[in-house]
Amino acid sequence: MLDALITSKTRVRLLVKFFLNPTMKAYLRELAKEFDESTNSVRIELNRLKDAGLLESSSKGNTILYQAKTSHPLFPEIKSIVSKITGIDSVIESVIERLGSIDNAYLIGDYAKGKDSGVIDIVMIGSVNKIILQELIEKAEELVARKIRTMVMSSDEFGTYTKQQNEPFLLLWSKSL
């Protein structure tokens, strides 16, 4: 859907990558390899997004790292659009809030890395009714046209899991927010 508004596939992928996980930092060659694109085409789009003020860069040795510029006035809106396009907002609305005793919900896996793989991985901290969870997931999958995988853990289990996996995770929902 975002492809209809933005004609560059590379730019769309960069927006998804950086705006789904604004703390994510990446460098040119890593992005080119991940997107299976030439470094030149990725560089052009990174420069366009940086010139627009949507990305910021920092140097680490000879490597330039890019990340979303969260202070940009359009940051919240672009993040919201990316979330809507990927369907994450629907998942939150239709699944998490209607379940049971959930303290936090985190996005893990490919979407936390900014990749639209078609599978949304969510970890919920707390306890849920698994029958209701399965029913809600089936409905949400139809809405977002993506597979949804969930895990339910305690806070301690999640802490151990994130240390073992060494992968990014995003807070999607919190009881305290």
GITA-V175910 format. One record per run of one state. SS is the DSSP state (H for helix, E for strand, C for the rest). FROM is the first residue (numbers start at 1). TO is the last residue. Records with the same first field share a line. If there is no record, write none. Layout:
SS=FROM-TO  FROM-TO
This chain:
C=1-1  6-8  21-25  36-38  52-54  61-62  69-74  87-87  95-95  99-100  109-110  114-118  128-129  145-146  154-154  166-169  175-177
H=2-5  9-20  28-35  39-51  75-86  88-94  96-98  111-113  130-144  155-165
E=26-27  55-60  63-68  101-108  119-127  147-153  170-174
